[in-house]
Amino acid sequence: MVNSVMGGIGQITGEVGETVQEVAKDVKDSVGEAIEQGAQSVVGTQLTPQQIQQKQQEDQKNLSETRRQIDWLKNVDQQQIRVQQENKQKEQQRLQNQQQEKQVTEMKKEEKKKQPVNPALAFIGRPEKKGGVGG
């Protein structure tokens, strides 16, 4: 009986050992692949001189386009600032004109109040009041 138990334990130990070796091999392969990919990404792939030249031309084109867009945006920004300043000036002028018109109207009212009333003109245009019944 002891032999059968020992034999069973030995068989289990052997199977566990094989499984551990397989798992370790898989992990080792995965780690190796990851290290290799990392090294390739750091080193990069070797480009041919023609590919390098094409990449430089593309980079130069992208840089040129970016600079053009920046210049265009700066121009738009300057135009917006100019338009805002013009609108602000127009609004200030409108408010000044409105204030002046209000002052002129007030001055006319004051002058009218100060002018003496001619009694002859005071009755012109007023309906005549009649006393009595009916009216």
Secondary structure, 3 states (H helix, E strand, C coil): CHHHHHHHHHHHHHHHHHHHHHHHHHHHHHHHHHHHHHHHHHHCCCCCHHHHHHHHHHHHHHHHHHHHHHHHHHHHHHHHHHHHHHHHHHHHHHHHHHHHHHHHHHHHHHHHHHCCCCHHHHCCCCCCCCCCCCC
